Amino acid sequence: MSPNDFPRFITEQEMQVEELPWGPHDWLCRPELTGGDNLLLVRVHMPPGQAHQFHKHPEMDEIIYVLSGEAEQWVGQEKQTLKSGQIAHIPKDVVHGTYNPGSELLEFLAILSPAKSEGPVLVDVSQDEPWKSLRPWPPTAS
């Protein structure tokens, strides 16, 4: 198919919903949906007590934009609480994690580029040091 054969507008009918352990993902832009190779856009609905633990994208830059709720966002070994309208920029191959330790649903957009890579798209490092000691998940009761 040529890029002209893909829709230019993505609504609830066209988006692709994927269930992942850290919450439902609404894919709004990806190559098989739009025909473009440069962008991925996904809206994530992360329930309280869930996390996309420490990982990295070896060949992709990422922006996380919080729509609602609060994210405990890590980029490398730096942590910040992000609220609605705030972002984190994650350069390619930098370890990061998004956690929802609160009591409200966290909704955010993840924008990644490029949409295609030669190697693995995602590398989980949550069980490697220093990450597993830096932010144990799930939290242990005291």
N, C-alpha and C positions, 0 to 999 in steps of 0.2 A: 504494500500500500504506500502511496505517496503521502507526504505531510498534508496535502490538500484534501485527503480522504478522511481526515480526523475532525471531530467536532471542535469548534472554537469556543464553545460555551459548555461548561461542565456544571450540571445541576445534580440534585439528589438522584435522578434517574440514571445518570451516566457514571457518577463516582463509584469507586470500587471500595467496598467495606471489607476489612480484614480484622479478624479477632486475634489479638496477640496477648501474651500473659500480662502485660502492663496496661491493657485497655484497648478498646476498639479504635481502629485507624480508618479514617475516611480519606482514601486516596483521591486527590483532586487533580493532580498533574503527575504523570509518569509516562514513559515512552509508549507503552501499549494503549494508553488512553488518549494522548494528545499528539503522538507522532514526533515529539521533540526529544532530543537527546541531552539537553543541557540542564533541565530542571526537574526536581521532585518536590511535590508539595503534599503534605499529609496533615490532617487535623486529628489530633490525638485526644481521647477522652480518658484521662487517667483517674480511676477511682481512688478514694482515700486509702492509704496503706499500700499503694503500689509504687513501683519504681522501674525505670529503665536503667538498670545498674550500669556501672562503669563499662564503657566500651569505646571504640574508636572507629572512624571511617578512614582507612588508609589513603583513599584517593578523592575524598569529597570534603568540601567546606560545608558547614551547616549553620543555619540561624534558627534559634528557638525563640518564638514570639508568643508570649503568654496572652491568651484571650480572657480567661477567667480563672479564679482560684489563685493559689500561690505555689510556686515551684521552688524546691530546694535544688538549685542548679549548681553543679560542679563543672568547672573547666580546668583541667589539670588538677592541682591540689588546692585551687581557690574555690570558695563556696560563697554564693550569694542567694538571697531570697528574691525571686522575681515575682512581680505582680502584674496585673493587666496592663498591657501597653509597653512592657519592658522586654528586652531581648538579651540573648547571649549569642555571641559569635564564636564558633568553634572552627579553627583552621583544620585543614586535613591532617589526619594522623594524630590528633590531640585527644587524649582520653577525657571523657566527660560522662556525666550521669544526671538524670532528672528523677527527682524523688518527690512524692506527695505524702509527707508525714502528717498532713492536716486532716480535717474532718469534712472538707468540701471537695467536690469534683474539680480536678485541674484540667482545663482545656487549653491546648496550645497548638500552634502551627510549627511544623518542622519543614524548613526549606533547605534542600541539599543540591549541590551542583559539583560536578556534572552528574547527570542521571545514570550514566553507564560507567562502569569501571572494568578493568581487566582482571584485577584480583578480587579478593573478598570485599563485599560491600560493607560488612560489619565484622569487627573482631571483639568478642567479649573478653574483658580482662578483669571482671568482677571478682574472680577467685584467685587473682594474682596479687602479690604484694607490690606496692604498698596499698593497693586499692581495697582489698578485703578487710584490712585493719583500719583504714582511713574512714570508711563509712560502712560498718557492718549492716547487712540487710538480710532478713527483716531485723528490726531492732530487738534486742533482748530485754525482757522485763527485768527491772531492778528489784 
